[in-house]
Amino acid sequence: MTVDLLDRSLLVGALVVLVAIAAVRLSLRSGLPSLLVFLGLGVALGESGLGVRFHDAALTQVLGYGALVLILAEGGLTTRWSGVRSSIGPAAVLSTVGVVVSVGVVGTATHLLLSVDWTVSLLVGAVLSSTDAAAVFSVLRRVPIHPRLAGVLEAESGLNDAPVVLLVVTLAEAAVGDHHARPWWALVALAALELVVGAAAGLTVGWLGAQLLQRLKLPSSALFSLGVVALTVLAYAGAATLHGSGFHAVYLAGLVLGNAHLPHGAAVRGFAEALGWLAQIGLFVLLGLLAAPSRLGAQLVPALVLGLVLLLVARPLSVLVSMTPLRMPWRHQAFLSWAGLRGAVPVVLATVPVTSGVPGTAWLFDLVFVLVVVFTLVQAPTLPVVARRLGVAGVVDTLDLDVEAAPLAALDADVLQVRVGAESRLHGLEVFELRLPVGANITLVVRDGAGSVPGPRRVLRRGDQLLVVTTSAVRSATESRLRAVSRGGRLAVWARDAAAPTDGARRWPLR
């Protein structure tokens, strides 16, 4: 590479990032995940657009894995343990049992409908079985739903990459006729061992890293943020070196570090989100470059057929089999079935058969690309409507603010932003009627763009934005109280079942 080529590459790269950032605004207004905008940008740069030719599937796979490491690290670092604690069990079942069911259904449909041999058919099912962390996290930022349901979706998208990658690689090896292939029971045992090693590596690196960072007390939030992200990457590399699941390790390490009450929390989350956005932009633009529009049309009908099987049969059946024993309400199961978004992960995994030398699978990348685009267009914009119709939409949306946490750490305090939704029974209540726990207080109410400090007799209205300051000890109780009053009104103090449990018990509301 020459300096001149470097200059041109930096020019194009910077312009792509700036255009992608501007395009995010369009995705927010349209309700579509930003991945579609980034994919479209890559296609526009490609051979059918500006003429950039890119056909290196192996490089795409390597860079895709690197991007997924950063995306999963962001997911772990920005996920609150209190929000997913009671959802880890259901998510783990959905990420294992649910994946097996989905692979079986889609693989059978591929074999019967497309006349493909069984090994490649199951390989197609495995490639399509993983929900995408980037797509799910993007949608959850704008669709407030019941917190436990959101926790299942978040944890599932963070956990299911690891078993799916193992399954895809194993099936690809079988498809090329590896004479050293192990029997199925040995493969299951090996996959379980890799997941255990990955989990152990992630939890160990996360815990030891948190202890080290707390003792170092770095004065710079930038250095601290860099150290936290480096630890998540170390977890991935360490687990992979030990022949464990690196994807499992990086997500769990991020989850531990993100909930270790480290200083500079907001700076760490901001840095991780910035890297996550950069990884998404680079990954999706790269996948768009690899796609050739001239070939995509031939895969439209197969993609629609398999997509309908995945959306209407495989995903609902995997949720039914996984969640019914856990007594999840059918409304929640229905939403989980519709919210199983596919994104970059299946498209990246579609390059594995090509790089592994599986004969006759060059069409798979095009099929998966078309399927992801078409069904993201169908599912993502309808999620808010589906959530409202099924009664799982959140009427109180509680978000962390991007506030530098170092000053708050000494006070052991948290700052929450609460929105009073259109159906919330907070409407018409006075502030004192909320009866928030001791240690929590509403410090600001913003209505129609104007903010004021509320007194105890201030009446809340729909659309109000509330700033709540709470000690860390009563944060969960404050959120539970707000949600309880939002559903049950001022009498919610007697409605014990209105509040979401904060002890991590596996209980599901009836609505």
Order of alpha helices (4+ residues) and beta strands (2+ residues): alpha-alpha-alpha-alpha-alpha-alpha-alpha-alpha-alpha-alpha-alpha-alpha-alpha-alpha-alpha-alpha-alpha-alpha-alpha-alpha-alpha-beta-alpha-beta-beta-beta-beta-alpha
